[in-house]
Amino acid sequence: MYYSSFGILALLILLITNYDILKKSNKNTLSSPAILYRQFLFSVMAYYITDILWGFLASFKIKTFAYIDTQIYFAVMVLSVFLWGRYVIAYLEEKNLFTRILYYTSLTIFVLVLVVLVVNLFIPIVFYFDEEGNYHTSPARYINLTVQLLLFFIMTVYTIYISTKRDRPVKSRYRTIGLFGLAMTIFIALQAIYPFLPFYAMGFMLGTCLLHTFVLEDEKEEHRKKLEALIKKEELQERELGMVRHMAYTDSLTGIRNKAAYIEDISLIEQKINSGKIQKIGIVVFDLNSLKTINDTKGHDAGDEYIKNACHIICERFKHSPVYRIGGDEFVAILEGEDYEKRKELLTDFSRIIDEEKTHNGIVIASGSSTFHPDKDNSFMRVFERADRQMYKCKKLLKER
């Protein structure tokens, strides 16, 4: 019973510490070495289960089932060694003659052990149970364990050697893998000497805990840091993209949206009109009077100042609407929401301010407006054209006055 209790404890520790990798149902979420390590863990689980059963069956001297379980026990044991070798070779990423020899050697040993276990059914060269149900070892068992010990030792030496060529943190992971092999080498030797103590299970428990803490968790931490760096890089790129976009869609003189922004926005409005999502929208077209005269007589600096002051007047009146500068002296405001509902008041107030400016030889801005009519308008441009015609009428009237 004591023998089985340790196996149960080792199995529970394995399930708890490696739950995240054991539960992966989609292999596409795992790397190739991680998939091989997962297969190795399942073989270790199978070993624990056969080891636990062996403790119970041997204690109660259930001879037939104990014999079957022991056969499976040795098969799973050598399978785990083979799967461990595959994982180590894949993790080290060293494809050379030595790793190929190591792979095929472990595979050959696995097959040979299976053959020996078949022979053991007829000739007890590995183990046997006497008439009273007591377990006895045979020479082939010690040969089997010695070969496993040598395989683990060779993989340990090779892993440590490869680690000397690597930088941190990979170097420390390789050394941990080598330490696992060293631990298994020691515990297999103890298992050979003390067949009725669970030293092999102890080696697996110690080794898998080391791998989880110093390899898997270290990889997760490295992945987390890389992910954080990637997120920061993406955020920086988004900010830079936002700055570039802002520069590309902002008029450098006035700071409001430019013609490129206007073209993109009306494209979106056209889509909404076609899909029936917009019913209430208006447009006001503005044109500055006397800009050419100011540029010719006072210079372009004075003309630029005139444009900025005119822009300020427009934006102050239509503060809830996007305003665009679409030409040297042309502006457009698109009315939605509150400004659309109060458009008559806003336009009347705007005309009053322009009349006052004209009286004091200030800034003169011609304007024209129109609204979208779903029953007769099939595009935004039809609304713009009506507003533009009104603006030119207003411009002519202002010049005459």
C-alpha positions in Angstrom: 0.0 0.0 0.0 2.9 2.4 0.8 4.3 1.7 -2.7 1.0 2.7 -4.4 0.5 5.8 -2.2 3.6 7.4 -3.5 2.5 6.7 -7.1 -0.9 8.3 -6.4 0.8 11.4 -5.0 3.2 11.6 -8.0 0.2 11.3 -10.4 -1.7 14.1 -8.6 1.3 16.4 -8.7 1.8 15.7 -12.4 -1.9 16.5 -13.2 -1.8 19.7 -11.1 1.5 21.2 -12.3 1.0 20.3 -15.9 -2.8 20.8 -16.2 -2.4 23.6 -18.7 -0.4 21.5 -21.2 -2.3 18.3 -20.7 -5.7 19.9 -21.3 -4.7 21.3 -24.8 -7.1 19.7 -27.2 -5.9 21.7 -30.2 -2.4 20.7 -31.2 -2.1 23.7 -33.4 -1.8 25.8 -30.2 1.4 23.9 -29.2 4.9 23.9 -30.7 6.4 20.7 -32.0 8.6 20.2 -28.9 5.6 21.0 -26.7 3.5 18.3 -28.5 6.3 15.8 -27.9 6.6 16.8 -24.2 2.8 16.4 -23.9 3.1 12.8 -25.3 5.9 12.2 -22.8 3.7 13.4 -19.9 1.0 11.0 -20.9 3.4 8.1 -21.0 4.6 9.2 -17.5 0.9 9.2 -16.4 0.5 5.7 -17.8 3.6 4.6 -15.9 2.3 6.0 -12.6 -1.0 4.2 -13.1 0.6 0.8 -13.8 2.9 1.5 -10.9 0.0 2.2 -8.6 -1.9 -0.9 -9.7 1.3 -3.0 -9.2 1.5 -1.9 -5.6 -2.1 -3.0 -4.9 -2.0 -6.2 -7.0 1.4 -7.3 -5.5 0.2 -6.5 -2.0 -2.9 -8.6 -2.3 -1.0 -11.3 -4.4 -3.4 -11.2 -7.3 -1.0 -13.1 -9.4 -2.6 -13.1 -12.9 -3.5 -9.4 -12.9 -0.2 -8.5 -11.3 1.7 -10.3 -14.1 -0.3 -8.5 -16.8 0.3 -5.2 -15.1 4.0 -5.8 -14.7 4.3 -6.5 -18.5 2.5 -3.2 -19.2 4.7 -1.5 -16.6 7.9 -2.4 -18.4 6.5 -1.5 -21.8 5.3 1.9 -20.6 8.6 2.5 -18.9 10.7 2.0 -22.0 8.1 3.9 -24.0 8.5 6.9 -21.8 12.3 6.8 -22.3 11.8 6.7 -26.1 9.4 9.7 -25.9 11.7 11.6 -23.7 14.5 11.1 -26.2 12.3 12.4 -29.0 11.4 15.5 -26.9 15.0 16.3 -26.1 16.2 16.0 -29.7 13.3 18.3 -30.9 13.9 20.8 -28.1 17.6 21.1 -28.7 17.0 21.6 -32.5 20.2 19.8 -33.3 19.7 17.8 -36.5 23.0 15.8 -36.9 24.3 12.3 -37.1 24.5 11.9 -33.4 20.9 12.8 -32.8 19.8 10.5 -35.6 21.8 7.7 -34.0 20.3 8.5 -30.6 16.8 8.5 -32.0 17.1 5.2 -33.8 19.0 3.6 -30.9 16.2 4.5 -28.4 13.6 3.3 -30.9 15.4 0.0 -31.4 15.7 -0.5 -27.6 11.9 0.1 -27.3 11.2 -2.5 -29.9 13.7 -5.0 -28.4 12.1 -4.6 -24.9 8.7 -5.3 -26.4 10.1 -8.5 -28.0 11.8 -9.5 -24.7 8.5 -9.0 -22.9 6.8 -11.3 -25.3 9.5 -13.9 -24.7 9.0 -13.4 -21.0 5.5 -14.8 -21.4 7.1 -18.2 -22.1 10.6 -17.9 -20.5 10.9 -15.6 -17.3 13.9 -13.7 -18.4 12.6 -10.3 -17.0 10.5 -11.2 -14.0 8.1 -13.9 -12.7 5.7 -14.6 -9.9 6.0 -17.7 -7.8 3.1 -19.9 -6.8 2.5 -17.8 -3.7 2.2 -14.6 -5.9 5.6 -13.2 -4.8 7.5 -11.0 -7.4 10.9 -12.0 -8.5 13.4 -10.3 -10.9 15.4 -11.9 -13.7 18.6 -10.8 -15.5 16.9 -9.1 -18.4 15.3 -6.7 -16.0 18.7 -5.4 -14.9 19.9 -5.3 -18.5 16.8 -3.2 -19.5 17.3 -0.8 -16.6 21.0 -0.5 -17.4 20.3 0.4 -21.0 17.8 3.0 -19.9 20.3 4.4 -17.5 22.9 4.7 -20.2 20.4 6.4 -22.6 19.5 9.0 -20.0 23.2 9.6 -19.1 24.2 10.0 -22.8 21.3 12.5 -23.3 22.3 14.3 -20.2 25.9 14.7 -21.3 24.9 15.8 -24.8 22.3 18.3 -23.5 24.9 19.9 -21.1 27.4 20.1 -24.0 24.9 21.8 -26.3 24.0 24.2 -23.4 27.5 25.6 -23.5 26.9 26.9 -27.0 23.7 28.8 -26.0 23.0 32.1 -24.4 20.7 32.7 -21.4 17.8 32.0 -20.8 18.1 29.0 -23.3 21.3 27.8 -21.5 19.5 27.4 -18.2 16.6 25.5 -19.8 19.0 23.1 -21.5 20.8 22.6 -18.2 17.5 21.8 -16.5 16.7 19.2 -19.2 20.1 17.8 -18.6 19.5 17.7 -14.8 16.3 15.7 -15.5 18.3 13.1 -17.3 20.9 13.1 -14.4 18.1 12.6 -11.8 16.6 9.7 -13.8 20.1 8.1 -14.2 20.5 8.1 -10.4 16.9 6.9 -9.6 17.1 4.1 -12.2 20.2 2.9 -10.6 18.4 2.9 -7.2 15.4 1.1 -8.8 17.7 -1.6 -10.1 19.1 -2.1 -6.6 15.8 -1.8 -4.7 13.0 -3.3 -6.9 10.3 -2.9 -4.2 10.7 0.8 -3.8 9.2 3.4 -6.2 12.5 5.1 -7.2 11.6 5.3 -10.9 8.4 7.2 -10.0 10.5 9.4 -7.7 12.8 10.3 -10.6 9.8 11.2 -12.8 8.2 13.3 -10.1 11.3 15.2 -9.4 12.2 15.6 -13.0 8.8 16.8 -14.3 8.6 19.3 -11.4 12.0 20.7 -12.4 10.9 21.0 -16.0 7.7 22.7 -15.1 9.3 25.3 -12.9 12.5 26.0 -14.8 11.6 25.2 -18.5 7.9 25.6 -19.0 7.3 28.5 -16.7 10.5 30.2 -17.9 9.2 29.9 -21.5 5.8 31.4 -20.4 7.6 34.3 -18.8 9.7 34.9 -21.9 6.6 34.7 -24.1 4.8 37.1 -21.8 7.7 39.6 -22.1 7.8 39.2 -25.9 4.0 39.7 -26.0 4.3 42.9 -23.9 7.0 44.2 -26.1 4.9 43.5 -29.2 1.8 45.2 -27.7 3.9 48.3 -26.8 5.3 48.3 -30.4 1.8 48.0 -31.8 0.6 50.8 -29.5 3.5 53.0 -30.7 2.7 52.2 -34.3 -1.0 53.1 -33.7 0.0 56.4 -32.2 2.4 57.1 -35.0 -0.3 56.1 -37.5 -2.7 58.3 -35.7 -0.3 61.2 -35.9 0.4 60.6 -39.6 -3.4 60.4 -40.2 -4.0 63.5 -38.3 -1.4 65.4 -40.3 -2.7 64.0 -43.6 -6.3 65.0 -42.8 -5.6 68.4 -41.1 -5.3 71.7 -42.9 -1.9 73.1 -41.9 -3.0 76.8 -41.8 -6.3 76.6 -39.9 -6.0 73.3 -38.0 -9.4 72.1 -39.2 -10.1 69.1 -41.5 -8.8 69.4 -45.1 -10.0 68.3 -48.5 -8.7 64.7 -48.1 -10.8 64.3 -44.9 -13.8 65.9 -46.6 -13.6 63.4 -49.5 -13.3 60.4 -47.2 -16.2 61.6 -45.0 -18.6 62.3 -47.8 -17.8 58.8 -49.2 -19.0 57.4 -45.8 -22.1 59.7 -46.0 -22.8 58.4 -49.5 -22.7 54.8 -48.2 -25.1 55.7 -45.4 -27.5 57.5 -47.9 -27.5 54.4 -50.1 -28.3 52.1 -47.1 -31.0 54.5 -45.8 -29.2 55.2 -42.6 -29.2 59.0 -43.0 -32.4 61.0 -43.3 -31.4 64.4 -41.8 -28.3 66.1 -43.0 -27.4 69.5 -44.3 -24.5 71.3 -45.9 -23.3 74.9 -45.8 -20.8 76.1 -48.4 -18.6 79.1 -47.6 -16.4 81.3 -49.9 -14.3 84.2 -48.7 -14.7 87.5 -50.6 -11.8 89.8 -51.4 -9.0 87.2 -50.5 -7.3 87.8 -53.9 -7.3 91.6 -53.3 -5.8 91.2 -49.8 -3.1 88.9 -51.1 -2.3 91.3 -53.9 -2.3 94.5 -51.9 -1.2 93.4 -48.4 0.7 90.2 -49.0 0.1 86.6 -48.4 0.7 86.8 -44.7 -2.2 89.1 -44.4 -4.2 86.8 -46.6 -3.4 83.8 -44.4 -4.5 85.8 -41.3 -7.8 86.7 -43.1 -8.4 82.9 -43.8 -7.7 82.0 -40.2 -10.1 84.7 -38.9 -12.8 83.6 -41.3 -12.3 80.0 -40.3 -12.7 81.0 -36.6 -16.0 82.8 -37.4 -17.4 79.7 -39.2 -16.3 77.3 -36.5 -17.7 79.4 -33.7 -21.2 79.5 -35.3 -21.2 75.8 -36.4 -19.3 74.4 -33.4 -21.2 71.1 -33.4 -20.5 70.3 -37.0 -17.4 69.2 -38.8 -15.9 72.1 -40.8 -13.5 71.5 -43.8 -11.3 73.7 -45.8 -11.6 72.3 -49.3 -9.8 75.1 -51.2 -7.8 78.3 -50.8 -10.9 80.3 -49.8 -13.6 77.6 -49.7 -15.0 75.9 -46.6 -17.8 73.4 -46.0 -19.7 72.5 -42.9 -21.8 69.3 -42.7 -24.8 69.8 -40.4 -26.0 66.9 -38.3 -27.8 66.5 -35.0 -28.2 69.8 -33.0 -26.8 72.0 -35.7 -29.2 70.4 -38.3 -32.2 71.1 -36.1 -31.1 74.7 -35.4 -29.8 75.3 -38.9 -32.2 78.3 -39.7 -31.2 80.1 -36.5 -27.5 79.4 -37.1 -27.7 80.6 -40.7 -29.6 83.8 -39.7 -27.0 84.5 -37.0 -24.2 83.9 -39.4 -25.6 86.3 -41.9 -26.1 88.9 -39.2 -22.4 88.6 -38.2 -21.2 88.9 -41.8 -23.4 92.0 -42.3 -21.7 93.5 -39.3 -18.2 92.6 -40.6 -19.0 94.1 -44.0 -20.2 97.3 -42.3 -16.8 97.7 -40.5 -14.8 96.5 -43.5 -14.1 93.2 -41.8 -14.3 89.7 -43.0 -16.9 88.9 -45.7 -18.0 85.3 -46.2 -20.5 84.2 -48.8 -22.5 81.2 -47.8 -25.2 78.9 -49.2 -27.0 75.9 -47.7 -29.2 73.0 -48.5 -30.6 69.9 -46.9 -31.0 66.3 -47.9 -34.4 65.2 -49.2 -34.7 61.4 -49.3 -37.6 61.6 -51.8 -35.6 63.4 -54.5 -31.9 63.2 -53.6 -30.0 60.0 -54.3 -26.5 61.4 -53.5 -24.7 63.9 -51.2 -23.4 65.8 -54.3 -26.9 66.9 -55.3 -27.2 68.6 -51.9 -23.8 70.1 -52.3 -24.6 71.5 -55.8 -27.7 73.2 -54.5 -25.8 74.8 -51.6 -23.0 75.8 -53.9 -25.4 77.6 -56.3 -26.9 79.5 -53.3 -23.4 80.4 -52.2 -22.6 82.0 -55.6 -25.9 84.0 -55.5 -24.9 85.2 -52.0 -21.4 86.1 -53.2 -22.8 88.1 -56.1 -25.3 89.9 -53.8 -22.6 90.8 -51.3 -20.4 92.3 -54.1 -23.3 94.3 -55.4 -24.0 95.6 -51.8 
